[in-house]
Amino acid sequence: MNNFFDNQRMLNLIWKRKIHFLLVGIIAIVLSGIFSGPTFIKPKYKSTARIYPSNLSELSEESKSEQMLEILNSNDIKFKMFDAFGLSEVYGIKKDDPHYITYMFDIYGNNVGASKTEFETVEIKVLDYLPQRASDMCDSIIHFYNKKVGEIRKAKSFEMVEISNKLMKQKRQELEALIIKLKKVREESGIINYTEQIPEVTRGYMTALATGRGGSSDTKQIKKLYDNLATNGAESYWAENQFNTAVRQLDSLKTMHEINLAEYEKNITYAHIVESPFPADKKSYPVRWLIVAFSTISAVFLALLVFLVLDYRKEEE
């Protein structure tokens, strides 16, 4: 066996049986050409599209194109594609098959794919028996992607709308309670605005005392208000500040609510189409020349092994 794969031995054998190798090669070419034809292998047509993510915000360490790939390859979009194009019939898988989903995912994955390019765009490739359907499937994947992202963002925005609504309701209730409190303090103490009244009342009372009008009716009224400011001023000041703070907070909540509501109601796309799909005018699968070449080389190599064994056994005898 030491000289079984000897180079000189193989060259001599090839020359000796050149006619046989020639016949094997011709037969392999003819048969592989026939069996790789449309009669035995149904041709498939490829449609491609390139899209760029837009109106997305980066999450954690994922880039926008990686987010796009996650959604494009999601099971939700796959199921929508199955239903939209009746792919169970196209792929010949019965829905009552116990392994229906496994088979469908496997065949779909072999015919449909999405990958990131070096320029951060995402390329969608679809292989199908009909060129128009392949192109339509590319378009539908983009459509379902936009719809899916829109649903995700709408759900998030709606959640924020509900939260801001709840917070506004609470703040309005708080504001109503403060209005009642402030009204009561003002009615009982006569303090309308503590910050503005305290310097004026103090100045007026001090002036009346300084001019010797301490016993006049006006001075008594000023003193009464002065005493009220001293007794109830802190409560009035607190109520005023709480009221003003609540008003500012309610305004901020209204602004946040309007922004979230606008986000919820707007309809935008999340994929910028760089290259639109179109029906192919030439099949992409099978590559007949590759099949013929591989089959021919394999047949000739197998023939070489057979002839080497036969020749070796003949010498052993």
Secondary structure, 3 states (H helix, E strand, C coil): CCCCCCHHHHHHHHHHCHHHHHHHHHHHHHHHHHHCCCCCCCCEEEEEEEEEECCCCCECCECHHHHHHHHHCCHHHHHHHHHHHCHHHHCCCCCCCCCHHHHHHHHHHHHEEEEECCCCCEEEEEEECCHHHHHHHHHHHHHHHHHHHHHHHHHHHHHHHHHHHHHHHHHHHHHHHHHHHHHHHHHHHCCCCHHHHHHHHHHHHHHHHHCCCCCCHHHHHHHHHHHHHHHHHHHHHHHHHHHHHHHHHHHHHHHHHHHHHHHHHCCCCCEEEEECCCCCCCCCECCHHHHHHHHHHHHHHHHHHHHHHHHHHHHHC
